[in-house]
Amino acid sequence: MKVLVLNGSPRPDGDTAYILNMLKKQFPCNTVFETLNTFEAGIRPCSDCRYCWEHEGCCVRDRMDLLWKDDYEVLVLASPLYMSFVTPPLFSVISRLNAVWANRFFLKKPDTMRAKKGILILTGGGDGSPAPAVSIAKTAFRFLNASFDPETSCIYSLNTNSIPVQEDPDILSRMENAVKHIIG
Ligand SMILES: Cc1cc2nc3c(=O)[nH]c(=O)nc-3n(C[C@H](O)[C@H](O)[C@H](O)COP(=O)(O)O)c2cc1C
């Protein structure tokens, strides 16, 4: 099984990274992980060039190709909350999925992305609602044909200013639940 991880945190040893490391240990040992650290990947946001209105796919070639390869069974979106949203570089990645929408809407072509499953990881210091981040994550999962159930497949630690993620009592059970849901 291959798992693609999009990590929206800039902090290599931060809260999101801690949860991701824990999560990886829950999968069978032969699982292949590919991680895109979006702060380092330099993926440009969609610039509305409208190439995808007339041609299949996106004309910009960069590390977004990892997603277009579509060779993974599980997609993990992981982000700290920034103003209740995912971080800007992760949103740049998500904006590029507009090519999937254009394929359907303008080119009238069927969606060809393979079916996969989604897991969402969100961390937050404790201020405000995660609803905007959950909403954009749902959009990304939908565009990438990843089934996603917020009840079972969200792993949150939303009070990291008061409770360090390492001491969050609910993390492990949420994680086990999410992975059980994914691999049965
Ligand atoms: C620019 C910025 C905006 C933030 N906005 C929020 C927010 O809206 N809600 C929240 O709970 N925490 C917010 N935080 C706090 C981070 O989400 C929190 O510290 C998180 O645990 C950091 O995760 P990381 O170590 O994986 O990067 C913000 C932090 C920064 C730097």
The ligand as an SDF file (V2000), in Angstrom:
LIG
                    3D

 31 33  0  0  0  0  0  0  0  0999 V2000
    0.1320   32.4860   11.1700 C   0  0  0  0  0  0  0  0  0  0  0  0
   -0.4700   31.5580   12.1970 C   0  0  0  0  0  0  0  0  0  0  0  0
   -1.8460   31.4610   12.3020 C   0  0  0  0  0  0  0  0  0  0  0  0
   -2.4230   30.6070   13.2380 C   0  0  0  0  0  0  0  0  0  0  0  0
   -3.7870   30.5150   13.3120 N   0  0  0  0  0  0  0  0  0  0  0  0
   -4.3620   29.6480   14.1820 C   0  0  0  0  0  0  0  0  0  0  0  0
   -5.7720   29.4880   14.2190 C   0  0  0  0  0  0  0  0  0  0  0  0
   -6.5450   30.1110   13.5000 O   0  0  0  0  0  0  0  0  0  0  0  0
   -6.2930   28.6190   15.1200 N   0  0  0  0  0  0  0  0  0  0  0  0
   -5.5010   27.8940   15.9680 C   0  0  0  0  0  0  0  0  0  0  0  0
   -6.0270   27.1200   16.7690 O   0  0  0  0  0  0  0  0  0  0  0  0
   -4.1380   27.9980   15.9430 N   0  0  0  0  0  0  0  0  0  0  0  0
   -3.5500   28.8490   15.0560 C   0  0  0  0  0  0  0  0  0  0  0  0
   -2.1830   28.9320   14.9720 N   0  0  0  0  0  0  0  0  0  0  0  0
   -1.3530   28.0610   15.8360 C   0  0  0  0  0  0  0  0  0  0  0  0
   -0.8620   26.7750   15.1330 C   0  0  0  0  0  0  0  0  0  0  0  0
   -1.8860   26.1690   14.3800 O   0  0  0  0  0  0  0  0  0  0  0  0
   -0.3920   25.7770   16.2030 C   0  0  0  0  0  0  0  0  0  0  0  0
    0.6810   26.3290   16.9230 O   0  0  0  0  0  0  0  0  0  0  0  0
    0.0080   24.4330   15.6440 C   0  0  0  0  0  0  0  0  0  0  0  0
    0.0230   23.4990   16.7030 O   0  0  0  0  0  0  0  0  0  0  0  0
    1.3800   24.4590   14.9640 C   0  0  0  0  0  0  0  0  0  0  0  0
    1.6000   23.2110   14.3280 O   0  0  0  0  0  0  0  0  0  0  0  0
    3.0280   22.8120   13.7160 P   0  0  0  0  0  0  0  0  0  0  0  0
    3.9800   22.7750   14.8670 O   0  0  0  0  0  0  0  0  0  0  0  0
    2.8220   21.4740   13.1160 O   0  0  0  0  0  0  0  0  0  0  0  0
    3.3880   23.8190   12.6650 O   0  0  0  0  0  0  0  0  0  0  0  0
   -1.5940   29.8070   14.0610 C   0  0  0  0  0  0  0  0  0  0  0  0
   -0.1840   29.9070   13.9470 C   0  0  0  0  0  0  0  0  0  0  0  0
    0.3680   30.7600   13.0280 C   0  0  0  0  0  0  0  0  0  0  0  0
    1.8770   30.8370   12.8970 C   0  0  0  0  0  0  0  0  0  0  0  0
  1  2  1  0
  2  3  1  0
  2 30  2  0
  3  4  2  0
  4  5  1  0
  4 28  1  0
  5  6  2  0
  6  7  1  0
  6 13  1  0
  7  8  2  0
  7  9  1  0
  9 10  1  0
 10 11  2  0
 10 12  1  0
 12 13  2  0
 13 14  1  0
 14 15  1  0
 14 28  1  0
 15 16  1  0
 16 17  1  0
 16 18  1  0
 18 19  1  0
 18 20  1  0
 20 21  1  0
 20 22  1  0
 22 23  1  0
 23 24  1  0
 24 25  2  0
 24 26  1  0
 24 27  1  0
 28 29  2  0
 29 30  1  0
 30 31  1  0
M  END
$$$$
